Amino acid sequence: MAKDYAKGKGKKKKSGASRGNKKSTVSNALLVITILLVGSLIGLLVYLKWYQTSPVFPAKDTSQKATPQKKQGPKDQQDKKVLEDEVPFYKTHEEMLNKTVEIPIEDLKLPEGENKYLYLMPCGSFKDSQRADELKAKIAFLGFESKINQISSKSILWHRVELGPFKSKRKAESIRHRLQDSGFNYCKIWPKKVP
């Protein structure tokens, strides 16, 4: 018996053809979106370049340079002075550099009735005095002087390592930041009223 092979060859799978159409549809959509994005970016750049308002500076008069100079009399000098007064030229940067502000010393002092503070910086508190001595030595190695204060709390003797007193909080903050750079992250600043 003979088999008919022509019937099997005539059938094509449609699934492959539909996938190709989906890919082309997606790629066409991406192409359109890309073109729109690039176009809007170019439009934005054009707007920023040419349509953005820019400050208007007074135009310099170049007609005097082209004409030969004649001798100026007193009236011409007055006219020139009037023109200079009408259109001032500000040199803001130079004015700011040359400007000084003087504050009277009386304004910088604290009033008599105000409370003054000293600032202490404890960096650790230990039951064992040997550990407190080790921390004090590490701080001294960095170039700062500290002391060990013995404090009794709930019938337990604590050895607190602290720096200071400092007259200003700025000085205490500066030293604390240098200690933090070296790995001492537990130092706190405490204000203490001066009687």
C-alpha positions as CSV (number, residue, x, y, z in Angstrom):
1,M,0.0,0.0,0.0
2,A,1.1,3.4,-0.9
3,K,1.0,6.2,1.6
4,D,0.1,9.7,0.7
5,Y,2.8,11.9,1.9
6,A,1.5,15.1,0.3
7,K,-1.2,15.6,2.9
8,G,1.3,15.8,5.8
9,K,3.5,18.3,4.0
10,G,0.7,20.7,3.2
11,K,-0.1,21.5,6.9
12,K,1.9,24.3,8.5
13,K,2.0,25.2,12.1
14,K,0.5,28.6,12.8
15,S,2.0,29.0,16.3
16,G,5.4,30.0,14.9
17,A,3.9,32.6,12.6
18,S,1.9,34.2,15.4
19,R,5.0,34.5,17.6
20,G,6.8,36.3,14.9
21,N,3.9,38.8,14.7
22,K,4.0,39.4,18.5
23,K,7.8,40.1,18.4
24,S,7.4,42.6,15.6
25,T,4.5,44.3,17.4
26,V,6.6,44.6,20.6
27,S,9.7,45.8,18.7
28,N,7.6,48.4,16.8
29,A,6.1,49.6,20.1
30,L,9.5,49.9,21.7
31,L,10.7,51.8,18.6
32,V,7.8,54.3,18.8
33,I,8.3,54.8,22.6
34,T,12.1,55.4,22.0
35,I,11.4,57.9,19.3
36,L,8.9,59.8,21.5
37,L,11.4,59.9,24.4
38,V,14.3,61.1,22.3
39,G,12.0,63.8,20.7
40,S,10.8,65.0,24.0
41,L,14.4,65.2,25.3
42,I,15.5,67.2,22.3
43,G,12.5,69.5,22.7
44,L,13.4,70.1,26.4
45,L,17.0,70.9,25.5
46,V,15.8,73.4,22.8
47,Y,13.4,75.0,25.3
48,L,16.1,75.4,27.9
49,K,18.7,76.7,25.4
50,W,16.6,79.4,23.6
51,Y,13.3,80.0,25.4
52,Q,14.5,80.3,29.0
53,T,14.5,83.8,30.2
54,S,18.0,85.2,30.9
55,P,18.9,88.3,32.9
56,V,19.1,91.4,30.9
57,F,22.3,93.4,31.3
58,P,22.5,97.1,30.2
59,A,24.1,97.5,26.8
60,K,27.5,99.1,26.8
61,D,27.8,102.2,24.7
62,T,30.4,101.4,22.0
63,S,29.8,104.6,20.0
64,Q,32.4,106.5,22.0
65,K,35.1,104.1,21.0
66,A,34.4,104.5,17.3
67,T,34.4,108.3,17.3
68,P,37.6,110.3,17.9
69,Q,37.9,111.7,21.4
70,K,37.5,115.4,21.8
71,K,38.6,117.5,24.7
72,Q,36.1,117.4,27.4
73,G,35.0,120.6,29.1
74,P,33.5,120.9,32.6
75,K,29.9,120.5,31.2
76,D,30.8,117.2,29.4
77,Q,32.3,115.8,32.6
78,Q,29.1,116.7,34.5
79,D,27.0,115.0,31.8
80,K,29.2,111.9,32.0
81,K,28.8,111.9,35.8
82,V,25.0,112.1,35.5
83,L,25.0,109.1,33.1
84,E,27.2,107.1,35.5
85,D,24.8,107.9,38.4
86,E,21.7,106.8,36.4
87,V,23.1,103.3,35.5
88,P,25.0,102.0,38.5
89,F,27.4,99.1,38.0
90,Y,27.5,96.7,40.9
91,K,30.5,94.7,41.7
92,T,28.8,92.4,44.2
93,H,31.7,90.0,44.6
94,E,34.2,92.7,45.3
95,E,31.8,94.5,47.6
96,M,31.2,91.4,49.7
97,L,35.0,90.7,49.9
98,N,35.7,94.2,51.1
99,K,32.8,94.5,53.5
100,T,33.5,94.2,57.3
101,V,31.0,93.9,60.1
102,E,32.1,95.2,63.5
103,I,30.3,93.9,66.5
104,P,30.9,95.7,69.8
105,I,32.5,93.5,72.5
106,E,29.6,94.3,74.9
107,D,27.2,92.5,72.6
108,L,29.4,89.4,72.6
109,K,29.6,89.0,76.4
110,L,27.0,87.1,78.3
111,P,24.8,89.2,80.7
112,E,25.7,89.0,84.4
113,G,22.6,87.0,85.4
114,E,23.0,84.3,82.7
115,N,24.2,80.8,83.6
116,K,27.5,79.7,82.3
117,Y,28.3,76.1,81.4
118,L,31.3,73.9,81.3
119,Y,31.2,70.8,79.2
120,L,32.4,67.3,80.3
121,M,32.9,64.4,78.0
122,P,32.7,60.9,79.6
123,C,34.0,58.2,77.3
124,G,33.5,55.0,79.5
125,S,32.6,53.8,82.9
126,F,34.1,50.5,84.3
127,K,33.9,48.5,87.6
128,D,37.5,47.4,87.0
129,S,40.1,50.2,87.4
130,Q,42.5,48.4,85.1
131,R,40.1,48.7,82.1
132,A,39.6,52.4,82.9
133,D,43.4,52.9,82.9
134,E,43.6,51.2,79.5
135,L,41.0,53.5,78.0
136,K,42.8,56.5,79.5
137,A,46.1,55.3,77.9
138,K,44.4,54.9,74.5
139,I,43.0,58.4,74.7
140,A,46.4,59.8,75.8
141,F,48.0,58.0,72.8
142,L,45.7,60.2,70.5
143,G,47.0,63.3,72.3
144,F,44.1,64.1,74.7
145,E,44.3,64.3,78.4
146,S,41.6,62.5,80.4
147,K,41.1,61.7,84.0
148,I,39.4,58.9,86.0
149,N,36.7,59.8,88.5
150,Q,35.4,57.3,91.0
151,I,31.6,57.4,91.4
152,S,29.6,55.3,93.7
153,S,26.2,54.1,92.5
154,K,24.0,51.6,94.4
155,S,26.9,50.6,96.6
156,I,29.1,49.8,93.5
157,L,32.2,51.8,92.8
158,W,32.5,52.9,89.1
159,H,35.6,54.3,87.4
160,R,34.5,56.9,84.8
161,V,37.0,58.1,82.2
162,E,36.2,61.6,81.1
163,L,37.8,64.5,79.3
164,G,37.3,68.2,80.1
165,P,36.0,70.4,81.4
166,F,35.8,72.5,78.2
167,K,34.7,76.1,78.2
168,S,32.9,75.9,74.9
169,K,30.7,73.2,73.4
170,R,32.5,73.8,70.0
171,K,35.8,72.7,71.5
172,A,34.2,69.6,73.0
173,E,32.5,68.7,69.7
174,S,35.8,69.1,67.8
175,I,37.6,66.7,70.2
176,R,34.7,64.2,70.1
177,H,34.7,64.1,66.3
178,R,38.4,63.3,66.4
179,L,37.9,60.6,68.9
180,Q,35.1,59.1,66.7
181,D,37.4,59.1,63.7
182,S,39.7,56.9,65.8
183,G,37.0,54.5,66.9
184,F,35.8,55.9,70.2
185,N,32.1,56.2,69.5
186,Y,30.8,56.2,73.1
187,C,31.9,59.7,74.2
188,K,29.0,62.0,75.1
189,I,29.0,65.7,76.0
190,W,27.4,66.8,79.2
191,P,26.8,70.4,80.2
192,K,27.5,71.4,83.8
193,K,26.3,74.7,85.3
194,V,29.0,76.9,86.8
195,P,27.8,78.4,90.1
